[in-house]
Amino acid sequence: MDLPRHHTIRDGDQRIVNPFTAEKLAVLGRAIRLRPGGTLLDLASGRGELLCTWARDHHISGTGVDLSTVAVEMSRRRADELGVSDRVTFVHGDAGGYVADRPVDVAACIGATWIGDGVNGTIELLERSLRPGGMLLIGEPYWRLDPPDQETVEACHAQHRDDFDDLAGLVRRFQRQGWDVVEWVLADPDSWDRYSAPHWLTIRRWLDENPDDELAGAFRDELTGDPLRHVLRREFLGWGVFALLKR
Ligand SMILES: C[S@@+](CC[C@H](N)C(=O)[O-])C[C@H]1O[C@@H](n2cnc3c(N)ncnc32)[C@H](O)[C@@H]1O
């Protein structure tokens, strides 16, 4: 099982596959007051940037699980590069249903809550790996502004307005499930740009080099349409990582 090829092509050499900059990731690592020797499980860990940089900066150890062989390989290379490969492990596989052998201090799913069929299910999944008193990190989109039409909904990677909460709705959802929201770091239009805009140059270069590839037509359409969709996305769609402690 692997991630479809078009995702890997589009994300190019981006280390963070979400509307978060390296600075925001570092702010989050400091904000949640990680302790040296702490343990972290990251489900859908992508290219491993969270685990690798936090292992370097906060002396934690941990495991990342991701469906993409390319992402797992990039994560291992990044761990070598940052000198933390003795403390972080990257596993290739489906994270839906993955439970750590030993309970961890922090369990995270950043921008992939479909692995647990949505926010509620992903919280339940992560909790199965968490020590009592441990912290959850959930990265999730929310509506910054109410989308006025279906064009805006679809530009924001949703099918229905109800696919996402607004920020207050997301906080209430966490609280209803029995968790205190104890920290957050939010994306902003500029950090959205740093996620989406690199896709366009990556796609354009790829198209120049692979004009006859079977994906060329779809990528040509995406390169024409996505900057316009992104005009809507950067205004209407918020995204953040929320730190939760069980009540
Ligand atoms: C939006 S990216 C987020 C990656 C990373 N958390 C980050 O913030 O950079 C989603 C990731 O989920 C992974 N993924 C998708 N479905 C998965 C599954 N069922 N199990 C594990 N990983 C999955 C993809 O390969 C991709 O790396």
The ligand as an SDF file (V2000), in Angstrom:
LIG
                    3D

 27 29  0  0  0  0  0  0  0  0999 V2000
   -1.3270   16.3170    4.8470 C   0  0  0  0  0  0  0  0  0  0  0  0
   -0.0060   15.1790    5.0300 S   0  0  0  0  0  0  0  0  0  0  0  0
    0.5560   15.5440    6.6680 C   0  0  0  0  0  0  0  0  0  0  0  0
    1.9260   14.9930    6.9610 C   0  0  0  0  0  0  0  0  0  0  0  0
    2.5700   15.4590    8.2690 C   0  0  0  0  0  0  0  0  0  0  0  0
    1.7440   15.1740    9.4080 N   0  0  0  0  0  0  0  0  0  0  0  0
    2.9080   16.9160    8.1970 C   0  0  0  0  0  0  0  0  0  0  0  0
    2.2690   17.7040    8.9070 O   0  0  0  0  0  0  0  0  0  0  0  0
    3.8220   17.2880    7.4320 O   0  0  0  0  0  0  0  0  0  0  0  0
   -0.8810   13.6610    5.2250 C   0  0  0  0  0  0  0  0  0  0  0  0
    0.0160   12.4440    5.3860 C   0  0  0  0  0  0  0  0  0  0  0  0
   -0.8210   11.3510    5.7200 O   0  0  0  0  0  0  0  0  0  0  0  0
   -0.2910   10.1910    5.1190 C   0  0  0  0  0  0  0  0  0  0  0  0
   -1.3750    9.2050    5.1340 N   0  0  0  0  0  0  0  0  0  0  0  0
   -2.5400    9.2400    4.4520 C   0  0  0  0  0  0  0  0  0  0  0  0
   -3.3210    8.1980    4.7880 N   0  0  0  0  0  0  0  0  0  0  0  0
   -2.6150    7.4940    5.7320 C   0  0  0  0  0  0  0  0  0  0  0  0
   -2.8680    6.3200    6.4650 C   0  0  0  0  0  0  0  0  0  0  0  0
   -4.0300    5.6470    6.3310 N   0  0  0  0  0  0  0  0  0  0  0  0
   -1.9330    5.8750    7.3240 N   0  0  0  0  0  0  0  0  0  0  0  0
   -0.7530    6.5430    7.4710 C   0  0  0  0  0  0  0  0  0  0  0  0
   -0.4680    7.6700    6.7960 N   0  0  0  0  0  0  0  0  0  0  0  0
   -1.3830    8.1380    5.9480 C   0  0  0  0  0  0  0  0  0  0  0  0
    0.1970   10.6500    3.7770 C   0  0  0  0  0  0  0  0  0  0  0  0
    1.1520    9.7740    3.2450 O   0  0  0  0  0  0  0  0  0  0  0  0
    0.7810   12.0130    4.1420 C   0  0  0  0  0  0  0  0  0  0  0  0
    2.1590   11.8940    4.4680 O   0  0  0  0  0  0  0  0  0  0  0  0
  1  2  1  0
  2  3  1  0
  2 10  1  0
  3  4  1  0
  4  5  1  0
  5  6  1  0
  5  7  1  0
  7  8  2  0
  7  9  1  0
 10 11  1  0
 11 12  1  0
 11 26  1  0
 12 13  1  0
 13 14  1  0
 13 24  1  0
 14 15  1  0
 14 23  1  0
 15 16  2  0
 16 17  1  0
 17 18  1  0
 17 23  2  0
 18 19  1  0
 18 20  2  0
 20 21  1  0
 21 22  2  0
 22 23  1  0
 24 25  1  0
 24 26  1  0
 26 27  1  0
M  CHG  2   2   1   9  -1
M  END
$$$$
